[in-house]
Amino acid sequence: MGKYFGTDGFRGEAGVSLNSEHAYKIGRFLGWYYGRDGKRVRAVIGKDTRRSSYMFEYAIASGLAASGADAYMLHVTTTPSVSYATSGDDFDCGIMISASHNPFYDNGIKIVNSRGEKLDDLTISKIEMYLDGNLKELGIETEDIPYAKGAGIGEIVDYSAGRNRYIGYLISLSRHSFKHIKVGLDCANGGAWMIAKSVFDALGAKTYTINAEPNGLNINHEAGSTHIEQLCKYVKENNLDIGFAFDGDADRCIAVDEKGEVVNGDHILYILGTYYKNRDCLANNTVVTTIMSNLGLYRALDDAGIKYEQTTVGDRFVYENMQANGHQLGGEQSGHIILSKYATTGDGILTAIKVMEAVIESKGTLSKLKAPVMMLPQVIKNVRVENKQAVKDNSAVQKEVEAVKLLLGNKGRILLRESGTEPLIRVMVEAVSEEECNECVDRVVDVIRGEGLAR
């Protein structure tokens, strides 16, 4: 991770650690960087529904235009739609303004390359050099990147047609009609609030939506994939067949079965893995997971004869593994599911379509499809800290983690990891009971606090 950019872009509190000057400079840099050979740069921009997203959208577009690049505005949309438009419509790069599942007062800037993939570390390091004013390291001898003049100044173009093309693409990917199926959608008052319903309506579902009235301040507020209890209750009370919850930028999907019970990302990896294996189209007979996936998933995959690989946490690392090894299915327990045959990033609405496909072809229910995954109780506690690396390097913390490992043996596990987007250390324990999970987590958290490492 760099000074500004974490595993999922430049994220921080809007107007505090991420401000409009940052956004303007990022636009300035991208317009110059991709146009160094003299070509006219084209960049596409999307945003979620946060109040600050509008401020950042115009700041980035202004920076691009000032450097001679054309900015195409998708307006309110989803992260995967930006990746789709970037790669499909020959843009030099794409920018999504979103802090994903974070509260409304945070925001972020995610950048993808011309293939719709997350930007490489080298280019990110150059953006950070520019943000810090290190122009000489970039080979710029003047006081700043040159401003475009006259007809060289970039245009800012409405590009809502690109969002509509993405909707059409999603509809085309379904193998079945959803006619007569009652589907609940929790749009988190975010980027999916119009797109998801449009797709499911077009596919014939009887669509019911909640949290689809964004006001700039309510994105993710007790809504969406990080507050799945609301959709669970809604599905059960309204006798729906299935439900899907997205996060603020809709690159995640958590499902709810007909009983109102949660179907998380690990369940979804199993359901899609077995679905594709049974159709002889699971590439390399392998699913890519992260170290946060539940032991219950691995046991179920073993029973199904499906291989798996583990990466560190982050959909970027899952995708890199998939690309390097030719795998086509991977994801995280949080609901980032990557289907690389169809997309270069996690796509919540695409995931929902493919889960629907698996349910329809099974002629059964979602609860039956998820049943083989017997999830071990898992407890995760976040500790806000000043220095994440100092926590991991602390000898007392290390000693306590090893003591918990010894206690759990082969009946559970403990994981200590740093958040890639927030000043947090996450302590995760899986064990035979939730009580044991809490006891083990608290032991480590108490040491972190006792060592004076917590905020």
N, C-alpha and C positions, 0 to 999 in steps of 0.2 A: 504494500500500500504506500501511496505517496503522501505528501504533505496535505493535499486537498482531496485527492481522489481515493476512495476506498474500493472495495470489491464490487460496488454497484454504483459507480459514478461519484460526483462531487455532491455530498449531502450535508445539510446543516440547517440551523434555524434561520428562516428567511429574515433578511435585514440585520442579522447578527453575524454568524459565521459564513453565511452565503448571502451576498448582496447583489444589487443590480450592476455594480461595477465589475464584479467577477463575471457575470453573465455577458456583459458587453465585451469584455476582453476575450472571453472564450470565443465569441462570434468573430471578433477581429482576427484572432489567431487562426481559426479554422478557415476563414475566407482567404487569408494569406497563404497558409500552409498548403492547402490543396490546389492553390492557383499559382504555385511557384514557377511552373513551366509555361505560364502565360495564358492558360486556358480559362474559360469562364466557369467558375465553380457553381454548382447547384447543390443546395442543402435543404433537407426537409425537416420541419419542426412540428412536434406534437406536444400537447400538455394535458395534465389532468385538471381537476376542478378546483384546486386550491386557489384562494384569492391571490396569492403571490405569483401563481403560475402566469398570469397575464402580464405582470411586470417583467418577469424573466423572459417571457416569450418575445416581447417587443425589444428588450435590451439585447438579446442574442441576435434577433433579426437585424437590428440597427448596426451591430458590430459586423455582421456578415456583409451587409450592404456597403458599409464604410470601407471594407477591404475589397470591394468589387465582386462579391458573390451574390447570387440570387437566392433568396430565402422563400421556400414554399411552405405555406402554413396549413397544416392539417387541422388545427384548432383542437378542441377537446377530443381526445382519443385515447388509445391504449398503447403501451410500450410495444407489444408485438406488431401493431399496425405500422409503427414507425420503421421497424426492421423490415417488414414486408414491403413497404413503399420504397425504402432506400434501395434494397436489392432489386426489386422488380421494375422500378422506373428509372434506373441508371443515375441515381444521385451519388455525389462524391462522399457524402456522409449524412447521418441522420442524428437529430437531437431530440430527446424526450425530457420534458420538464416534469419531474415527479419525485416524490420521496416515498413512493410505493405504499407500504402499510403504515408509515409514520403518521402522527397527527398533523392537522392542517397547518400548524405554525412552522413545521419543517418543510423543506423542499429540496430538490436535487436536480442535477443535470447529468443525464446519461447520454453517452455518445456512441454511435455505432459506425463501423466503416462501410464501404460501398457494398459489401456482401451482407450487410445487416447484422454483423457480429460485433460483440463488444470490442471497444478500441484496445489496441495493444499497449503494453506498458511503456514502450519507447515513445510513442506519440503522446501518451499521457504525461510522461516526464517532460516533454517539450512544452506542453501546455502550461505545466507548473512553472517552468523556467520563465515563460512569458508573464504569467501572473505575478511572479516575484521580481520582474524587471530585469532579468538576466539576458538581455538581448544579445550581447556579444557571444554568449555560449550558443546562441541560435544562428550566428553568422550575420546578425543584423548590425550594421555599423552606424546607422542613423539613430535618432532619439526614440523613434517608434516605428512600427510597421507603416509603410507609406499608405496614405489615404487615396482611395480611388477618386478620379476627377471626371467631370463631364459625363459622356455616355458610358464611361467605365464604372460609374457608381451602380451598385447592385439593385435589382428590383425586389420588391416584397409582394408575393403572389398568393392569392387565395387558392388553396389546393384541397378543398373538401372533397373533390372528386376522388382523390387518392384514398380517403377513408371509405368512401362508398365502394371502391374497387376491392378493398380489403374485406368488407362485408360480403360482397359477392363471392370472393375466394373461399371464405369460411363456409358459406352455404354449399358451395360446390364440393366440399370435402366429405359431406355426409353421404353414407351409402344407403341411408334409409329415410323415409318420412317419419316424423315424430307425431303423426296424427293421433289424436285421442289420448296422448300422454300428458299428464298434468305435471308441469315442471315449475319449481320455484327458483327464482334467481335473486340473490342478494348482491346488488351492484356496488355496495360500500359507498354510495354517493360519490363515486369516482368516475374514471374514464370509460367504464363499461356501461354507464347508465342508459345510453341509447342503443349502443351497438348490440349488446347481448340480447335484449328483447327483440330487436329487429331480426337477428339471425334465427332465434327459436320460433318466432312467429312465422317467418318465411318457410321454416321446415315443418310447419303444421302443428307444433305443440300448443297445448292450452297453457299459456305462459302467465305466471303470476310473479310480480316483482315487489321487492321491498328495498328500501334505502336507494331509491332512484330519483331523489329530489335534491340534487346538490345545491348548496347556497354559498359555497366557497369556504365555509367554516366547519362543515359536518362530515367531510371525507374521513372514512374509517372510524368515525365516532360511534362506538358500540355497534359496529356494523362490519359486514364483510368477513373475509376468511380468518381474520384474527379475533373475531367475536362470533364464532359459528353457532353459539347457543341460541342466537335470535332466529336463525334459519331453521335450526332443529325444531324449535317450538312452532314455527310457522308451518313447516311441512306436516308435522303431526296434527296440529289443530285444524288444518284445511284438507287433510286426507290426500295430500299430493303423492305422486308416484316417486318423485326424486327431486333433489334440490342441488343447486350449485352456488357457492359463494366465491366472490372474487375480491382481490385487494384493490387499493386505490388506482393502480395502473393496469390491472387485469392481467398481469403475467403469472398470477397464482390462481389455483382453483382448489377448493376443498368441497367435497360432495357430502350430501346427506341422504341416507337411504329412506325407504318408505316407512320405516319405524321411527324416523326422527333421530337416528343415530349417526354419529360422525364417520365419514369415510375420508381419511386423511391422505396425504401424498404417498405414504408407504402402501396403503391399501390400493391406491390408484395404480402405482407401479406394478403391483402384483396382478391386479385385474387386467391391465393392458398387456403385461408380460405374458400371462397365460393365454389371453385372447389371441395375441399374435403368434405365440408358439403353436397353438392348436390349428392355426391357419398356415403354418409353415412359413411365416414371414417375420419372425423375430430375428433380426440380424445377429449373427454369431451366437444365437441362443443366450444372449447376455443382456442384463439390465445394469445400468450405471447408477450407483447410489452415493450417498455421502456418509461420513462417519457418524452423522446424527440419526441415520435410519435405525429403526427399532429392530432388536434381535428377532422379534416375531416375524418380520418380513423375511429375514434370511432363512429362518427355519422353514417358512412356507415356500420360498423359492427352491430350497433344497429338495423339499418333498415333490415339487413340480418338475424337478430336473432342469431348472434354469440356473445358469451361472450368473455371477454378479461381480462387479468391481466397485471399489470404494474410492472416493476422492475427498479432499478437504471440503468444508462447507462453502457453498456458493454455486449458483447455477452456471457461472462462468467456467468453473473448474470441471463441472459435469460435462458441459458442452465441449470443452477442450479435449477431455478424455474420449468422448464419443467421436469427435473428428479425427483424432489420432489413431483410433482403433477400428473405425468403421461401424460402431454401434449406433443404433437408431432410437433407443428408448432409455431415458435416464431422468433423474429428478431428485427432489428433496421431500422430506416429510411435510414441510411447510406448504407444499402444493405447487412448487415450481416443477412442472413436468415438461420435458423437452422431447418432442417428436421430430427428429431432425430430417425426416423425409418431407415434412411439411413446413418447418419453421426453424429459424436459427436461434430462437430464444424461447423461454417458457411462455406459453400462451394459454391463459385460463379458459377462454371460450373454446378454443380448439380442443383442449383437454376434455371439456364438458361434452363436446360433440362426439369424441371418440369413446368416452365412457358410455354415453347413450347407445352408441353403436354396439358395444360389447354386451350391454344389457338386452337390447332388442334381439341380437342374434342368439343369446343364451336362452331366450324365451322364459327367463326367470326374473329374479329381482336383484337389485343391487346388494341387498343384505346377504343374499345367498352367495353372490360372487366374492364378497369380501370375507366370508366366514372362515376360510382356511388361515387367514392371518390372525393369529392369537397374539395381540399386542401385549408386551410386558408393561406393567405400570412404569411410567416415566415421569420424572419431576425435573423441571428446569427452573432455576432461579437466577435472575440477573442481578449483578452487583455493579453499581456505578462506581467507577474508579478514576483516579487521576492518570495512572500509567499502566496500561494493559500488560506490557511486557514485564514490568517490575513484579506484577502479581505472578506471572508464570515462572519467573526466575527466583522467586522467594523460596528459600530452603524450608521454612516452616510449612508453607502451602504445599510444596512438593512432598514433604514427609507425610502430611495428612492425606493427600490424594493416594499415596502408595498404601497407607494403612487401610483406606476404604477399599481399594482394589483387593487387598488380601482378604478383607472381610467378606466381600461379595463372591470371590472365587469365580467359578464358571457359571454361576446362577444370575449374574448381572454384570454391570459395568459402570464406570464413572468416566466422564469426559469434562475437561476444563478447556474452554476455548474463548478467544476474544471475538467480539462482534466486529464485522467488517465495516459497519456503517455508524456505530454509536460507541461512546466511551463506556462500554460494558464488558464485563467478564461473565460468561454463561457457565454455570455449574449444572451438569446434567447427570442424573443417575437413573439407571434401570435396575429393577430388582423384583423379587417375587411379590412384594406388596408395596402399596403406596406409602404406608407407614415407614417401612424400611428405607424407601427412596428419600423421604423427607428427613429422616434422621441422618442419613449419609450426606445429603446435600448441606444440611445445617452445620454439620461438623466442619466442612470445608469453608463455608461462608463465614462461620464464626472465626476461623483462623485468619481469613482475609481481613476481616474487620479488626481483629485483635492485633494484627501487624500494622494497623494504621494505613492500609492501602485503599480503603473504601472512601468515597467522598462523603 
